[in-house]
Amino acid sequence: MPKKVTCDVCGTEFDIPDDVMDGELVSCPTCGQKYQVVLNSNVVQLKKVEVEAEDWGE
């Protein structure tokens, strides 16, 4: 049974699959915020991944 988590950015509740692995990246389906999955005693926690803007040599 998938685990429910909540996006820190937009508040959307979404499912994390049962077979998710520690360190795997997931994204909020609404706003696209990326998270790294942290498994601690079978408890799923999300760590926000900060995405830096592209620097095109400007």
N, C-alpha and C positions, 0 to 999 in steps of 0.2 A: 504494500500500500504506500503510495507516494507521500512524502512529508511536505507539509505546507510551510512556506516561509513568507515573510513580508519584506518588500523592497523599502529600504530606508529613504529613498529619494521620492517616490511617488505614492507609496503606501499600498501598491498592488499586492495581493496575496497570490502566490503561484506555487506550483508543485515542483518538488525535487524528486527525481526517480529514486527508487529503492537501491538501485545498483550504482549510485553515484560514488565516486572515489575521492578520497582525501586529496585536496589540491586541485581538483577539477574546476574549470571555469564554467559558470552559468550566467545567463543574462536575464534581466527582467523583461518579460514579453511586452510590457507597455512602454517603458521609457528607454530600455536598452542598457541600463546601468549594469556593468559587469561585476561579478562577485567571484571570489575564490571560496570553494567549499572547505570548511574545516570540520572534520569529524572528531568528536571527543566523546568516547564511551557511547557510540551510536547516537549521539546528539548532533544534529546538523546545525552549524553556525555559518554565517556568511561574513566574509571579510571583503569590504569594498575595495575594488581594484581601481586605482586612479589611472586614467588614460591621459597621457600627455598629448597635447595638440601637435600635429605635424609641423616641423620646422623645415620649410622649403628653401633654406639658405638665405632667408631675408634678414 
